[in-house]
Amino acid sequence: MSQNLAPHAPESPDRPFTGREWGILLVLCGAIFLEGIDVAMLNVALPSIRADLGLSTGSLQWVMSAYVLGYGGFMLLGGRAADLFGRRQMFVLWLSVFLLFSGLGGFATEGWMLIAARFVTGVAAAFMTPAGLSVITTGFEEGPRRNKALLFYSGTAAGGFSVGLVVGGLLASVGWRWVFFAPVVLSAVILLAALAFVPKSPRPDRTGQRVDLAGGFTITAAIVLLVLGVERATHTAFGWTAVTIGAGLVLLAVFVAVERRAAAPLVRLGILRSGPLVRANLSGLLFAAGFFGFQFLVVLYLQELREWSTLQTSFAMIVIGVDALLSPVLTPRLVSRFGNARVIFGGLLLAALAYALFLPVGADWTYAMMFPSLIVLGIAFSLAYGPLTIVATEGVAEEEQGLAGALLYTSFQFGAALGLSTVTAVNVAATASSSPSALLDGYRAALWVPLAAALLAAVISAFGLRTRRGSVPVAQGLPSEERASTGAVA
């Protein structure tokens, strides 16, 4: 079903990767690491940016929101573009755009310049990320080899975010502009390696197919409005939020109507008939909501209440990055023994445990008292993130791998925006004053949000525990015996 990186006779699925396969994998891991480190470094540099450029709170929020809108809004379009115009071509092109506009952000002298650069950088990531993921899912045959590659890839993504927290703190202490210049160097190295290692894929045959412009416009506009409404919910009036989200839902309905009639739809709606794929996306959305919401609350607790420095906070939270080590080492063994569904379910339960352990947080907690929550969350991420990626792309036809990856990343991005918005709303509502006790009450109330998200994700994923091999896959046009062999297990 997959197109291998190089022709060879059938071999054992446990055979080691070739040098070229490792080269390709490291290039793609470098790109997802770059995306993670870029976001994390900016998070810790925001106070310095605000002070230097004299930004208001609203403008500073747009520095983050612009990237979220570009990344989340254009992800589905980016994933489909990889399927239609070539994965390697899209990966290299948009990595170049990412490099250019990341660097331009460092030269910004006005807030609007930085916001514009971040929006285009987010769009570039939206095209680059699903293209890179689909290179893996089409280049490594489905099964243990692809699982190993995807778990290595997911561990690198998590490592980028964790390392970025510390590196961003160090760079911001020198000068915030280095937070934008540093990724340029890494991007250039990855770009050169991509040109050398990632094989040119044949241009997809689009004879008789038209690009679904109506579908592309409506889904992009719908997601942009939905993400914008959720992400800005705590910073604007309720009426504005309701109108924005309502308009997004209307456009989403229009998109569905367009896709039902399109001869060559941007998103084949039949792909959503796969129970494992839908469960993976819903679980991923809720997991991201809890994960990013929890990290946001911990940062507020450490910096607002405990008055820890940015660098102290970064080093305190780097333990969550243990998943970068566990994902390629421990998770493949667990998946091989217990299957994706059980590993995902266990990871989500561990995430819920991590949040529950932090619920009684006190004003004078030592780091040793926080450590169990942070280390358990890192383990939970290693168990959930990679296997969710596997399930979300398993059994999908090769010509729709970019779309499958884009669906998952859109779910992650929307979940992150939803989680951050919800915990902020609860935190603000539950904080009566700026006194330490009131701040602590706000954190404790908001911590129930990630706990509820993780538990709901676990409930959804539990339905996959009874799914048997041989369930109907989402691929079309395959012989019956091959369809049976691609049945999902989660």
Steps between C-alpha positions, in 0.01 A plus 500: 500500500786738577757622255837399637794734497696268273407176324609187680391146553267430790692480824428458866303794647754505784798564274687822588453816298744558217732799501276680252190427706670641808600806298142562390364439849751738659414772250129471576562476874714812470209684340247405767761577769542841337126565511482405869805698607383806307168516688652425841775760468252769408285417804777585744618806302165682501574722804823623340325564167227697674749719685717573193223567247262662747213266418166509674357183651271459199784540249720260694221242491484538122867403472395153614153504343633580152710183494213292637264634231743432218596156628154376594308671222706378206589151625234308307582691183869428559443130551298467183756705306764240594281227351423696184827674418765273648616451857867576450420806289265645762736418786801673343303802375331579828807426710667775296210736577521406869871583499448837331218633715641369826806711430292802398325487837831573666534827305156631603495854637121527531244264643312457170820387327555225754134394488506478119823298506357260756183448296695405186731279710191320630367451147839360394493254791145400401623389156838365612390283794242270332727470196783376724277258687363356175855440373542266798160331471549431128873426516502240778280195455201483732567296812793483743739698278261789448404491868865524600555795265187681622586451867850633439341793316249576776769484767703756309198731475451489875872548558493814289242660723677402821844607381352820359384609844856500631672621184243776465570617853874508432463683168246748637744591776747602227244664271152399386590535132723192530187296564417564133851491357600166658233295313629645171831320544328172585255545211785550254673181614175301475426645156839396362460153652150470351630576154764231545300222670126530435434330165305676229153356490328463164253778435153362583278429203225762511365433152137602488514633858442862589632666810208543741528878543153536654576229757842645575362850555206396719690258726793738546268791583293278731799374698658847519177641645452209742859515626483879521174490694624242748850644536374857558199406713654624825621828349186628327128547565274197502298634209810526278601146591153362429483670159848380404441139601151507347640622167762225515235233555292634209802486270573148625149396400550665160826309462326167566237585239770594248696181561194280453459632146867546402634260236848519658440616860771659712394269784333172409235485771508120491834512682303601810313168498802336660433454872871477592583816304218700659585374849867588449411854392253560783737352758786706356294819519411442866850384590652816350241713680597353836874491433541861389245632748685332787840632392356851475366479856829367635687790338257749655535334840879503491545850360202694642463343841846357569686774307735258329701634208435392142813288502414336833155416367646356181739272686223392738279386211766339285439171681183469290741451210578148625256393230764581239704212644215259572308535171760329278622255768216388728184575303578271200538203735173578675318544169642171373385316812168668584390678181442869433157517664615380842813715496298811410244422770776455757665826394176694537437354845852599602435854374189516717706375795763769438237775509328352806830493691536874444147591617595559867789731403600734781661842517822355637536173308857387449614380161510147640124526561439614140733244345263198503243685289758622249678165456172306473379747236820445300444123512135549403599706197741231384225238519221701338643732235687254278237223501229758425700600192526134397128434536403823323697401188464121510302337221474827305568484126838641396341780297324626815784477753558875490132556574502252789801668658344843453179388672698386802715814522192718460346314792813553710512871414131563560524304825791712619307821426189361671694390807684830543182700455300289744756491781549876464126563524461279808813646660380858452148422623628323812759763595334760724804723554875518447579362846705178518208301642265624226755418228536151645122453499496593132771250410332221693165562331654513153696177559172310478482586130802292388391220734153491344647513147733206570223290655266569207778409255553174691127419478502559123814294447355217711256420220803394295602234751240260360575567131633191328743462218323483169271796558410701192788733405467841342697418188312449178566293193697223668458127451288341771791311650710817523210689656479233767872524568481875566235480770573743781548378853413811695 
